[in-house]
Amino acid sequence: MGLLINIDNGGTLTDICVIDGAKVHHTKTITTPYDLSKCFFEGLKKASVAVYGEEKLLDLLVATDHIRYSTTQGTNAIVEKKGPRLGLIQSAGDDPAALAATAEAKAMFDVLVGDRVQAVDLSLTGDAFDGALVSAINALTNNGANRIVISLGGGDYRADEKRLKQAILRKFPRHLLGVVPVLCASELVDDGDAARRGWSALINAFLHPAMEGFLYNAEAILREWKHQNPLLIFRNDGDSARVARTVAVKTYGSGPQGGMEGARALAAHYGFKRLLTMDIGGTTTDIGLVENGAPRALRRGEIENIEISFPLSDIVSVGVGGSSILKVENGAIVVGPESAGGAPGPACFGLGGTRPTITDVFLLTGLIDPATYFGGAMNLDRARAEAAVRSAIAEPLGLDLPAALAAAEKAWVGKIADSLKAFTTIDADTTLAAFGGAGPFVVSAVAEAAGIGQVIIPGLAAVFSAFGIGFSDIAQGYSRNVGAGSAEALEAAASELVDRAKRDMFAEGFDLADCRLDWSLTRDSAGAGEAIAWSRGTALPAALAGAGDIVVELRAVRPINHAKLVNGAAPAASAAGIAGQRRLSVPGEGEVSLAVHRLEDQPAGASAAGPCILEEAFFTARIGRGWRFSVNSNRDTLLARDH
C-alpha cells in the first residue's frame, strides 16, 4: 500500500497528515488565503520533511496513492460574499421574493443576484419564445451577469428547464467568445421545493468559478510532480471524488465534516454512546455530535441560515478560537467573533497583530512554551503579547496582569462551555472530544464548566479533521422523487440512478460492478425521519405506505484505503514519564510548577493525575486538578474526573 495524504485547508492553518501503514506523520503550515496553492504545496513540502527527514516532495508524491483535500475556499467565498455576478431566469408568474423570504435570504440574494432577474413566458412557442429568451439573456448580461441560473417553478420544472437551456445553447453556442455558463437547478438536485432548489443552484453557481480554477490548477501541478492519481476533494457529505465530479456547494463546510468522520470512527471504536465534538481552530469552534453511531445531521442543510436541498451534518460554528480577538465592552471581556487569523495573527506572532487573543494569554500564563509551540518553529514575542493584553484588557478593567489573564481565560472557557450546553443536553453518557490546534488547551476546565465528566483528546488532535478525511471513500450520491412509490416508479428511478452512477464512477476510474451500491428510501417532507435501507426490486416498506412524497436514494461507493485504529487488549498501566517542569499561572491557584508530559514519549497505558501539562508538537493541554489522563494504544488520551 502506498502513502495516503490528507490535507485540511483551514481559515488560519492548513493541516497535513501522511499515513504510512501504522505510522502517521503530521504537520501544519499557515494558510495563504490570497493564494491557496501556496499553502497547499508548502504543506506538502513540510510533510515530505516529516516523512523523510528532508524536503523530498517528488519522492513523497510518487509514493502516494491518494491525496484527499478539504478546502475552506467555498466557505470563505460565502462569508466574504466574493464571487461571480449571477443572473436568474424564472418562469412568468414566479415571484423572486420567494427566494428572499427571510432577512438572511434577502441579504444573500441582494449580493448574489440583486436585480439581475428575468422571467420567460413558457406558454410561448416558436420565434416568439426564442425572441423572449434572447431578450432575457441579453438583459441579464448587459446588467453584468457572468453566470446564469435557470430555476423554474411548476410541476414540470425539469422538462421546462431543459427546454430553456437547449434553446439558449442554440442561440448562444458554446464555441462563441464570451458565452455565459448556464446552470439548470434541476440538473444539480431533484427537490420539489422550488425555493430550496433555486438556492442550491445559486450558491453552487456562486462558488463554482473560484473552486474550479484553484483545484484544477493544483491538480495540474501535482501531475507535473508525477503524482499518478487524481486529486480527491473531500465533501460535506463525508465522501470524496475527483475535481471533475465534485459539486462546488458540497465543499461548503467540508473541513468540520472531516472532524465528524474522525469522531464517528472514534465513537465506533471505543463504544461512546454520545460523543460531543469540540473542534477549536484559530477562528471558530465547531460543535457537533455523534450519537447512535452517526453524526447528527439535517436532511436539508443550511448555509448562512438559508435552507438548501442537500443534507449537512448539524455542526454549529461559534466565533471563538485560538486567534479570536479579546476586548472589553461595557465592563466585560468579549471573546470574538472577530479573529486575527494566521496573518497578522495573535500579537505574539510578531506579524503586525496588536490586539490580544487567547494564544497571547496562554503564552503569558506560561501554558504555551515558545520552544515547543508549533513544533518550535515560531518565534513568539512575549513583550508584544503583554502589551496587547495590558492595553486592551488589564487597563480598561483596572486589573493587574495576572488578574487580567485569569479573567480572559474564564471568558474564553465560559463562551465555549455555554455553546456546548446550548447545542445539546449534557448527560452521563456524554463524552467530549477535544481537537483542533486550540481544542485541548484547557479542555478539563471547559468540560467542568459544561458538566461533562469524560474527555478524549485524539492523539492527532491538532490535525484531527485532516486525519478524519482519511476515513472517506470515493463515492457519489443520487436521489429521485417517486411520488407514492409504485413498483414501476421505483424501478424507473432506480434504473435512471444506476445509469448516472455508471457514468460518474467510470469518470472516477472504476467499473460500477466493483462498487458497493447502498439504496435507501425516505420522504421529502419536513420531519420525515430516518432513511430506510432498501433493496432494489423489493416492495415499498410498510412504514412508507400511503406517503406521496417518497424519495429513492442511491450511494455508489468505491472503498479505498483508510487509516486504521488499533484493536487489542488494554495496555498495562504505568506512571507517565515526566519531561520537565513548567511554571505557569492557573486561575484560582496562582503561580504553580507543573509536570510536563510529552505525548510522544508515553507508552500505551501511561497515566498521571492533574494538575499537569500534556503536550506534543502541535497541541498543549493543561489537565486540571481532580482529573486523570491515560494514553492508550492508539495514542489517544482519555481524561476522567477522579472520584
C-alpha positions as CSV (number, residue, x, y, z in Angstrom):
1,M,0.0,0.0,0.0
2,G,1.3,3.4,-0.9
3,L,1.1,6.5,1.2
4,L,-2.1,8.4,1.9
5,I,-2.1,12.2,2.3
6,N,-5.0,14.1,3.9
7,I,-5.0,18.0,3.8
8,D,-7.4,20.2,5.7
9,N,-7.2,23.8,4.5
10,G,-8.5,25.8,7.4
11,G,-9.0,29.6,7.7
12,T,-5.9,30.1,9.8
13,L,-3.8,27.0,9.4
14,T,-3.5,24.2,6.9
15,D,-3.1,20.7,8.4
16,I,-1.5,17.7,6.7
17,C,-1.5,14.0,7.6
18,V,0.6,11.4,5.9
19,I,-0.5,7.8,6.6
20,D,2.3,5.3,6.1
21,G,0.8,1.9,7.2
22,A,0.5,2.1,11.0
23,K,2.5,5.3,11.2
24,V,1.0,8.8,10.8
25,H,3.2,11.8,10.2
26,H,1.6,15.3,10.6
27,T,2.5,18.9,10.2
28,K,1.0,22.4,9.7
29,T,1.5,25.5,7.7
30,I,0.0,28.9,7.7
31,T,-3.0,29.3,5.3
32,T,-2.4,31.8,2.5
33,P,-5.9,33.0,1.6
34,Y,-4.6,35.2,-1.2
35,D,-3.3,32.1,-3.0
36,L,-4.3,28.7,-1.6
37,S,-2.0,26.8,-3.9
38,K,0.9,28.4,-1.9
39,C,0.0,26.8,1.4
40,F,-1.2,23.6,-0.4
41,F,2.3,22.9,-1.8
42,E,4.2,24.4,1.2
43,G,2.3,21.9,3.4
44,L,3.3,19.0,1.1
45,K,6.9,20.1,1.2
46,K,6.8,20.2,5.1
47,A,5.1,16.8,5.0
48,S,8.0,15.4,3.0
49,V,10.4,16.6,5.7
50,A,8.2,14.9,8.3
51,V,8.4,11.6,6.4
52,Y,11.9,11.6,5.0
53,G,13.8,14.0,7.3
54,E,14.5,16.4,4.5
55,E,12.5,18.0,1.7
56,K,11.8,15.4,-0.9
57,L,8.5,16.4,-2.5
58,L,8.9,14.4,-5.6
59,D,9.6,11.2,-3.7
60,L,6.5,11.9,-1.5
61,L,4.1,12.4,-4.4
62,V,5.4,9.4,-6.4
63,A,5.0,7.2,-3.3
64,T,1.4,8.4,-2.6
65,D,-1.7,6.5,-3.7
66,H,-4.3,9.2,-2.8
67,I,-4.4,12.8,-1.8
68,R,-7.7,13.8,-0.1
69,Y,-8.2,17.5,0.2
70,S,-10.7,19.7,2.1
71,T,-10.8,23.4,1.5
72,T,-12.4,26.5,3.1
73,Q,-12.5,28.2,-0.3
74,G,-16.2,27.8,-0.6
75,T,-16.9,28.7,3.0
76,N,-14.7,31.8,2.6
77,A,-16.5,32.9,-0.6
78,I,-19.9,32.8,1.2
79,V,-18.6,34.6,4.3
80,E,-16.8,37.3,2.2
81,K,-19.5,37.4,-0.5
82,K,-16.9,37.3,-3.2
83,G,-17.8,35.6,-6.4
84,P,-19.4,36.0,-9.9
85,R,-22.4,38.2,-10.7
86,L,-25.3,35.8,-11.2
87,G,-28.3,36.2,-13.4
88,L,-31.6,34.3,-12.6
89,I,-34.1,33.2,-15.1
90,Q,-37.6,32.3,-13.8
91,S,-40.9,31.5,-15.4
92,A,-43.5,34.1,-15.8
93,G,-45.6,34.1,-12.6
94,D,-42.7,33.0,-10.4
95,D,-42.1,35.5,-7.6
96,P,-38.4,36.4,-6.9
97,A,-39.4,37.4,-3.4
98,A,-39.9,33.7,-2.6
99,L,-36.1,33.4,-2.6
100,A,-35.8,36.4,-0.2
101,A,-38.3,35.3,2.4
102,T,-36.1,36.0,5.4
103,A,-33.6,38.8,6.3
104,E,-30.7,36.4,5.7
105,A,-32.0,35.2,2.4
106,K,-32.7,38.7,1.2
107,A,-29.2,39.9,2.1
108,M,-27.7,36.9,0.3
109,F,-30.0,37.4,-2.7
110,D,-29.0,41.1,-3.0
111,V,-25.3,40.1,-3.1
112,L,-25.6,37.1,-5.5
113,V,-28.3,38.2,-7.8
114,G,-29.7,41.7,-7.0
115,D,-31.8,43.0,-9.8
116,R,-30.4,40.5,-12.4
117,V,-33.7,38.6,-12.7
118,Q,-35.7,37.9,-15.9
119,A,-38.9,36.0,-16.4
120,V,-39.7,33.9,-19.5
121,D,-43.3,33.1,-20.6
122,L,-43.2,29.3,-21.1
123,S,-46.5,29.3,-23.0
124,L,-44.8,31.0,-25.9
125,T,-43.6,28.9,-28.9
126,G,-41.5,29.2,-32.0
127,D,-40.0,32.6,-32.8
128,A,-41.9,34.3,-30.0
129,F,-40.3,32.0,-27.4
130,D,-36.9,32.4,-28.9
131,G,-37.2,36.1,-29.1
132,A,-38.3,36.4,-25.4
133,L,-35.4,34.1,-24.3
134,V,-32.8,36.1,-26.3
135,S,-34.1,39.3,-24.8
136,A,-33.9,37.9,-21.3
137,I,-30.3,36.7,-21.8
138,N,-29.2,40.0,-23.3
139,A,-30.8,41.9,-20.4
140,L,-29.0,39.8,-17.8
141,T,-25.6,40.0,-19.5
142,N,-26.0,43.8,-20.2
143,N,-26.7,44.1,-16.4
144,G,-23.4,42.4,-15.6
145,A,-24.3,38.7,-15.2
146,N,-21.4,36.4,-16.0
147,R,-23.2,33.2,-14.9
148,I,-26.9,32.3,-15.4
149,V,-29.1,30.0,-13.3
150,I,-32.4,28.7,-14.6
151,S,-34.7,27.9,-11.7
152,L,-38.4,27.4,-12.6
153,G,-41.5,26.7,-10.5
154,G,-44.3,24.4,-11.6
155,G,-44.8,20.7,-11.6
156,D,-42.9,20.1,-14.9
157,Y,-39.8,22.1,-13.9
158,R,-37.3,19.5,-15.2
159,A,-38.6,19.5,-18.7
160,D,-39.2,23.2,-18.8
161,E,-35.6,24.0,-17.6
162,K,-34.2,21.5,-20.1
163,R,-36.2,23.2,-22.9
164,L,-34.9,26.7,-21.9
165,K,-31.3,25.5,-21.7
166,Q,-31.4,23.8,-25.1
167,A,-32.8,27.0,-26.6
168,I,-30.1,29.0,-25.0
169,L,-27.4,26.7,-26.4
170,R,-28.9,27.0,-29.9
171,K,-28.9,30.8,-29.8
172,F,-25.6,31.2,-27.9
173,P,-23.4,28.2,-28.9
174,R,-20.6,27.4,-26.5
175,H,-17.9,27.9,-29.1
176,L,-18.6,31.7,-29.2
177,L,-16.3,34.0,-27.2
178,G,-17.9,35.5,-24.2
179,V,-20.7,32.9,-23.9
180,V,-22.0,32.9,-20.3
181,P,-22.2,29.5,-18.5
182,V,-25.8,28.3,-17.7
183,L,-26.9,26.0,-14.9
184,C,-30.3,24.4,-14.5
185,A,-31.3,23.9,-10.9
186,S,-32.9,20.5,-11.8
187,E,-29.5,19.3,-13.2
188,L,-28.0,19.9,-9.8
189,V,-30.7,18.4,-7.5
190,D,-34.1,16.8,-7.6
191,D,-36.1,18.7,-5.0
192,G,-39.8,19.6,-5.2
193,D,-39.3,22.7,-3.1
194,A,-38.6,25.5,-5.7
195,A,-37.0,28.0,-3.3
196,R,-34.7,25.4,-1.8
197,R,-33.8,24.0,-5.2
198,G,-33.2,27.6,-6.5
199,W,-30.9,28.5,-3.6
200,S,-28.9,25.3,-4.0
201,A,-28.3,26.2,-7.7
202,L,-27.5,29.9,-6.9
203,I,-25.0,29.1,-4.2
204,N,-23.4,26.4,-6.3
205,A,-23.0,28.7,-9.3
206,F,-21.5,31.4,-7.0
207,L,-18.9,29.0,-5.6
208,H,-18.0,27.2,-8.8
209,P,-15.5,29.5,-10.6
210,A,-13.1,30.1,-7.8
211,M,-13.2,26.4,-6.8
212,E,-12.7,25.2,-10.3
213,G,-9.8,27.5,-11.1
214,F,-7.8,26.7,-7.9
215,L,-8.5,22.9,-7.8
216,Y,-7.7,22.3,-11.5
217,N,-4.5,24.3,-11.1
218,A,-3.5,22.3,-8.0
219,E,-4.2,19.0,-9.8
220,A,-2.2,20.1,-12.9
221,I,0.8,20.9,-10.7
222,L,0.5,17.6,-8.9
223,R,0.7,15.8,-12.3
224,E,3.8,17.8,-13.1
225,W,5.3,16.4,-9.9
226,K,4.5,12.8,-11.1
227,H,1.5,12.2,-8.7
228,Q,-0.4,9.5,-10.6
229,N,-4.0,9.6,-9.3
230,P,-6.5,12.5,-9.5
231,L,-6.7,14.9,-6.5
232,L,-9.7,13.8,-4.4
233,I,-11.9,16.5,-3.0
234,F,-13.5,15.7,0.4
235,R,-17.1,16.8,0.6
236,N,-19.5,17.8,3.3
237,D,-21.4,14.5,2.9
238,G,-18.3,12.6,4.2
239,D,-17.3,11.2,0.8
240,S,-14.6,12.2,-1.7
241,A,-14.4,12.5,-5.5
242,R,-12.1,13.8,-8.2
243,V,-12.3,17.5,-9.0
244,A,-14.3,16.9,-12.2
245,R,-17.0,15.0,-10.4
246,T,-17.4,17.4,-7.4
247,V,-20.3,19.8,-7.0
248,A,-19.0,23.1,-5.6
249,V,-21.7,23.6,-3.0
250,K,-20.7,20.2,-1.4
251,T,-17.3,21.7,-0.5
252,Y,-19.0,24.2,1.9
253,G,-18.2,23.2,5.5
254,S,-16.2,20.2,4.4
255,G,-13.4,20.8,6.9
256,P,-15.6,20.4,10.0
257,Q,-17.1,17.3,8.4
258,G,-13.6,15.8,8.4
259,G,-13.7,16.1,12.2
260,M,-17.1,14.4,12.3
261,E,-15.9,11.5,10.2
262,G,-13.0,11.0,12.6
263,A,-15.3,11.3,15.6
264,R,-17.6,8.7,14.0
265,A,-14.6,6.3,13.8
266,L,-13.7,7.1,17.5
267,A,-17.2,6.5,18.7
268,A,-17.4,3.2,16.9
269,H,-14.0,2.0,18.1
270,Y,-14.4,3.0,21.8
271,G,-18.2,2.5,22.1
272,F,-19.1,6.0,23.0
273,K,-22.8,6.5,23.1
274,R,-22.8,10.2,22.7
275,L,-19.6,11.9,21.5
276,L,-19.8,15.7,21.6
277,T,-17.2,17.2,19.4
278,M,-15.3,20.5,20.0
279,D,-13.0,21.4,17.1
280,I,-11.3,24.7,18.1
281,G,-9.2,26.2,15.4
282,G,-7.8,29.7,15.0
283,T,-11.1,31.4,14.2
284,T,-14.0,29.2,15.3
285,T,-15.2,26.4,17.5
286,D,-17.2,23.8,15.5
287,I,-19.5,21.8,17.7
288,G,-21.1,18.5,16.6
289,L,-22.5,15.3,18.0
290,V,-22.0,11.6,17.1
291,E,-25.0,9.7,18.5
292,N,-26.0,6.1,17.8
293,G,-23.0,5.7,15.5
294,A,-23.6,8.6,13.2
295,P,-23.1,12.4,13.2
296,R,-26.3,14.3,13.9
297,A,-27.4,15.7,10.6
298,L,-30.0,17.9,9.0
299,R,-31.8,16.3,6.0
300,R,-31.9,19.8,4.5
301,G,-28.8,21.7,5.4
302,E,-28.5,25.4,5.9
303,I,-25.9,27.9,4.6
304,E,-26.0,31.3,6.3
305,N,-29.4,30.2,7.7
306,I,-30.7,29.6,4.1
307,E,-32.1,26.1,3.6
308,I,-30.6,24.1,0.7
309,S,-31.6,20.8,-0.8
310,F,-28.6,18.8,0.4
311,P,-28.1,17.1,3.8
312,L,-25.4,18.6,6.1
313,S,-24.1,17.5,9.4
314,D,-25.6,19.5,12.3
315,I,-22.5,21.5,13.1
316,V,-22.7,24.8,14.9
317,S,-19.8,27.2,14.3
318,V,-19.1,29.6,17.2
319,G,-16.9,32.6,16.8
320,V,-14.3,31.7,19.4
321,G,-10.8,30.2,18.6
322,G,-7.2,30.5,19.3
323,S,-6.9,33.7,17.3
324,S,-10.2,35.3,18.5
325,I,-9.8,38.9,19.4
326,L,-10.4,39.7,23.1
327,K,-11.7,43.1,24.1
328,V,-13.6,44.9,26.8
329,E,-17.1,46.2,26.2
330,N,-19.4,47.6,28.9
331,G,-17.0,46.4,31.6
332,A,-16.9,42.8,30.5
333,I,-14.5,40.8,28.3
334,V,-15.9,39.9,24.9
335,V,-14.4,36.9,23.0
336,G,-14.6,37.1,19.2
337,P,-16.2,36.6,16.7
338,E,-13.5,38.8,15.1
339,S,-10.3,36.9,14.6
340,A,-6.7,37.8,13.9
341,G,-6.4,34.6,11.8
342,G,-3.0,33.4,10.9
343,A,-1.9,36.7,9.4
344,P,-1.4,39.0,11.2
345,G,-2.4,36.5,13.8
346,P,-2.0,36.9,17.6
347,A,0.2,39.8,18.8
348,C,2.8,37.3,19.9
349,F,3.3,36.1,16.3
350,G,5.1,39.4,15.6
351,L,3.4,39.7,12.2
352,G,1.7,43.0,12.8
353,G,-1.1,42.0,15.1
354,T,-1.6,44.3,18.1
355,R,-4.8,43.0,19.6
356,P,-4.8,40.2,22.2
357,T,-6.0,36.7,21.7
358,I,-6.2,33.6,23.9
359,T,-3.0,32.5,22.4
360,D,-1.3,35.6,23.8
361,V,-3.0,34.9,27.1
362,F,-1.7,31.3,27.3
363,L,1.8,32.5,26.3
364,L,1.8,34.9,29.2
365,T,0.4,32.4,31.7
366,G,3.2,30.0,30.8
367,L,0.9,27.3,29.3
368,I,2.5,27.9,25.9
369,D,6.2,27.3,25.7
370,P,7.8,29.1,22.8
371,A,10.3,26.3,22.4
372,T,7.7,23.7,21.7
373,Y,4.7,25.7,20.3
374,F,4.1,24.9,16.6
375,G,7.0,22.4,16.8
376,G,9.2,25.2,18.0
377,A,9.1,26.8,14.5
378,M,7.7,30.1,15.6
379,N,9.5,32.9,17.4
380,L,6.8,34.0,19.8
381,D,7.1,37.6,21.1
382,R,6.1,37.7,24.8
383,A,6.6,41.5,25.0
384,R,4.1,42.1,22.2
385,A,1.6,39.8,23.8
386,E,1.9,41.5,27.2
387,A,1.5,45.0,25.6
388,A,-1.7,43.8,23.8
389,V,-3.2,42.3,27.0
390,R,-2.4,45.3,29.2
391,S,-3.8,47.9,26.8
392,A,-7.0,46.0,25.7
393,I,-7.9,44.1,28.9
394,A,-6.0,45.0,32.1
395,E,-6.1,48.8,31.8
396,P,-9.8,49.1,30.8
397,L,-10.8,46.7,33.7
398,G,-8.3,48.2,36.2
399,L,-6.6,44.8,36.8
400,D,-3.1,43.8,37.2
401,L,-1.7,41.4,34.6
402,P,-2.3,38.1,36.4
403,A,-5.9,39.0,37.1
404,A,-6.5,40.1,33.6
405,L,-5.1,36.8,32.3
406,A,-7.4,34.8,34.6
407,A,-10.4,36.9,33.6
408,A,-9.6,36.4,29.9
409,E,-9.3,32.6,30.3
410,K,-12.6,32.5,32.2
411,A,-14.4,34.4,29.5
412,W,-13.0,32.1,26.8
413,V,-13.8,28.9,28.6
414,G,-17.3,30.2,29.5
415,K,-18.2,31.0,25.9
416,I,-17.2,27.6,24.7
417,A,-18.9,25.7,27.6
418,D,-22.1,27.7,27.2
419,S,-22.1,26.9,23.5
420,L,-21.7,23.2,24.2
421,K,-24.7,23.3,26.6
422,A,-26.8,25.2,24.1
423,F,-26.1,22.6,21.4
424,T,-27.3,19.5,23.3
425,T,-28.4,18.2,26.6
426,I,-25.4,17.0,28.6
427,D,-25.9,13.6,30.3
428,A,-23.9,10.8,31.9
429,D,-23.3,9.2,28.5
430,T,-21.8,12.3,27.0
431,T,-18.1,12.2,26.2
432,L,-16.3,15.4,25.0
433,A,-13.9,15.0,22.1
434,A,-11.4,18.0,22.0
435,F,-9.4,18.6,18.9
436,G,-8.1,21.3,16.6
437,G,-5.0,23.2,17.5
438,A,-6.7,25.0,20.4
439,G,-9.1,22.3,21.4
440,P,-7.0,20.6,24.1
441,F,-5.6,23.9,25.7
442,V,-7.8,23.9,28.8
443,V,-10.2,21.1,27.9
444,S,-10.7,19.9,31.5
445,A,-11.8,23.4,32.5
446,V,-14.3,23.5,29.6
447,A,-15.6,20.1,30.5
448,E,-16.1,21.1,34.1
449,A,-17.9,24.2,33.1
450,A,-20.2,22.2,30.8
451,G,-20.9,19.4,33.3
452,I,-19.0,16.7,31.4
453,G,-17.0,14.0,33.2
454,Q,-15.2,12.2,30.4
455,V,-13.0,13.6,27.7
456,I,-11.0,12.2,24.8
457,I,-8.1,14.1,23.2
458,P,-7.2,12.2,19.9
459,G,-3.5,11.6,19.5
460,L,-3.7,13.6,16.3
461,A,-5.9,16.3,17.9
462,A,-4.1,19.2,16.3
463,V,-4.8,17.8,12.8
464,F,-7.8,15.6,13.6
465,S,-10.0,17.0,10.8
466,A,-7.3,16.1,8.3
467,F,-7.0,12.7,9.9
468,G,-10.8,12.2,9.7
469,I,-10.8,13.0,6.0
470,G,-8.9,9.7,5.6
471,F,-11.9,7.6,6.5
472,S,-13.7,8.7,3.4
473,D,-14.2,6.6,0.3
474,I,-14.7,7.7,-3.4
475,A,-18.5,7.9,-3.7
476,Q,-21.4,9.6,-5.5
477,G,-24.9,10.1,-4.3
478,Y,-28.2,10.4,-6.3
479,S,-31.9,10.8,-5.5
480,R,-35.2,10.9,-7.3
481,N,-38.7,11.7,-6.0
482,V,-41.1,8.8,-6.9
483,G,-44.3,10.2,-5.6
484,A,-46.3,7.4,-3.9
485,G,-43.6,4.9,-4.8
486,S,-45.3,2.5,-7.2
487,A,-43.3,-0.5,-8.2
488,E,-43.0,0.9,-11.7
489,A,-41.9,4.4,-10.5
490,L,-39.3,2.8,-8.1
491,E,-37.8,0.7,-10.9
492,A,-37.7,3.6,-13.4
493,A,-36.0,5.8,-10.9
494,A,-33.6,3.1,-9.8
495,S,-32.7,2.4,-13.5
496,E,-32.0,6.1,-14.1
497,L,-29.9,6.5,-10.9
498,V,-27.8,3.4,-11.8
499,D,-27.1,4.8,-15.3
500,R,-25.9,8.1,-13.8
501,A,-23.8,6.2,-11.3
502,K,-22.2,4.1,-14.1
503,R,-21.2,7.3,-15.9
504,D,-19.8,9.0,-12.8
505,M,-17.9,6.1,-11.4
506,F,-16.4,5.4,-14.8
507,A,-15.2,9.0,-14.8
508,E,-13.7,8.3,-11.4
509,G,-11.8,5.4,-13.0
510,F,-14.0,2.5,-11.7
511,D,-16.5,0.0,-13.1
512,L,-19.8,0.1,-11.3
513,A,-19.5,-3.7,-10.8
514,D,-16.6,-3.0,-8.5
515,C,-18.5,-0.5,-6.4
516,R,-20.9,-1.0,-3.5
517,L,-24.5,0.3,-4.1
518,D,-26.3,1.5,-1.0
519,W,-30.1,2.0,-1.6
520,S,-32.5,3.8,0.8
521,L,-35.9,5.3,0.8
522,T,-37.1,8.4,2.7
523,R,-39.8,11.1,2.5
524,D,-39.3,14.5,1.0
525,S,-41.4,16.3,3.7
526,A,-40.1,18.0,6.8
527,G,-39.7,15.8,9.8
528,A,-39.7,12.7,7.6
529,G,-37.4,10.8,9.9
530,E,-34.5,8.4,9.2
531,A,-33.9,6.9,5.7
532,I,-34.9,3.3,5.4
533,A,-32.5,0.8,3.8
534,W,-34.0,-0.8,0.7
535,S,-33.1,-3.4,-1.9
536,R,-33.8,-2.7,-5.5
537,G,-36.7,-4.7,-6.8
538,T,-38.4,-5.2,-3.4
539,A,-41.7,-3.8,-2.2
540,L,-42.2,-0.5,-0.6
541,P,-41.6,-0.8,3.2
542,A,-44.8,-0.6,5.3
543,A,-43.5,2.5,7.1
544,L,-43.8,4.4,3.8
545,A,-47.1,3.0,2.6
546,G,-49.6,5.8,1.8
547,A,-47.0,8.5,1.6
548,G,-47.0,10.7,-1.5
549,D,-43.5,12.2,-1.4
550,I,-41.2,9.2,-1.4
551,V,-37.5,9.7,-2.5
552,V,-35.3,6.8,-3.6
553,E,-31.6,7.4,-2.9
554,L,-28.5,5.6,-4.2
555,R,-24.9,5.9,-3.0
556,A,-22.3,4.3,-5.2
557,V,-19.1,3.6,-3.2
558,R,-15.7,2.6,-4.2
559,P,-13.8,1.8,-1.0
560,I,-10.1,3.0,-0.9
561,N,-7.5,2.6,1.8
562,H,-8.1,4.2,5.2
563,A,-6.3,4.9,8.4
564,K,-6.6,2.1,10.9
565,L,-7.3,2.3,14.7
566,V,-5.6,-0.3,16.8
567,N,-7.5,-3.1,18.5
568,G,-6.2,-5.3,21.3
569,A,-6.0,-5.8,25.0
570,A,-5.8,-2.8,27.3
571,P,-2.2,-2.0,27.9
572,A,-0.7,-2.3,31.4
573,A,-1.0,0.9,33.5
574,S,2.2,2.8,34.3
575,A,3.2,6.2,35.6
576,A,3.5,8.8,32.8
577,G,7.1,9.9,32.1
578,I,7.9,13.5,33.0
579,A,9.9,15.6,30.6
580,G,10.4,18.5,32.9
581,Q,8.6,21.2,35.0
582,R,6.9,24.4,33.8
583,R,5.9,27.4,35.9
584,L,2.6,28.9,35.0
585,S,-0.3,30.9,36.3
586,V,-3.5,28.9,36.9
587,P,-6.8,30.6,37.7
588,G,-7.7,30.1,41.3
589,E,-4.3,28.6,42.2
590,G,-1.9,31.4,41.3
591,E,1.6,30.6,40.1
592,V,2.5,26.9,40.3
593,S,5.1,24.5,38.9
594,L,3.5,21.6,36.9
595,A,5.0,18.4,35.4
596,V,5.2,18.4,31.6
597,H,4.4,15.0,29.9
598,R,5.4,14.7,26.3
599,L,2.8,12.6,24.5
600,E,5.3,11.1,22.1
601,D,7.4,9.8,25.0
602,Q,4.5,8.0,26.7
603,P,4.0,4.2,26.4
604,A,0.5,2.9,26.0
605,G,-1.1,2.7,29.4
606,A,0.8,5.8,30.8
607,S,-1.3,7.7,33.3
608,A,-1.0,10.8,35.5
609,A,-3.1,12.9,37.7
610,G,-3.6,16.6,37.3
611,P,-2.7,19.4,37.6
612,C,-0.1,18.8,34.9
613,I,0.6,19.6,31.3
614,L,0.4,17.2,28.3
615,E,1.8,18.3,25.0
616,E,3.1,17.3,21.6
617,A,4.5,19.3,18.7
618,F,1.2,20.9,17.8
619,F,-1.0,21.0,20.9
620,T,-0.7,21.7,24.6
621,A,-3.2,20.6,27.2
622,R,-3.4,21.8,30.9
623,I,-5.0,18.9,32.8
624,G,-6.8,20.4,35.8
625,R,-6.8,19.3,39.4
626,G,-9.2,16.4,40.0
627,W,-8.6,14.9,36.5
628,R,-6.5,12.0,35.4
629,F,-5.3,11.2,32.0
630,S,-4.3,7.9,30.4
631,V,-2.8,7.1,27.0
632,N,-4.0,4.1,25.0
633,S,-2.6,2.0,22.2
634,N,-3.9,4.5,19.5
635,R,-2.0,7.4,21.2
636,D,-5.4,8.8,22.2
637,T,-5.7,10.3,25.6
638,L,-8.7,9.7,27.9
639,L,-9.4,12.1,30.7
640,A,-11.7,11.3,33.6
641,R,-12.7,13.0,36.8
642,D,-11.2,11.5,39.9
643,H,-13.9,10.2,42.2
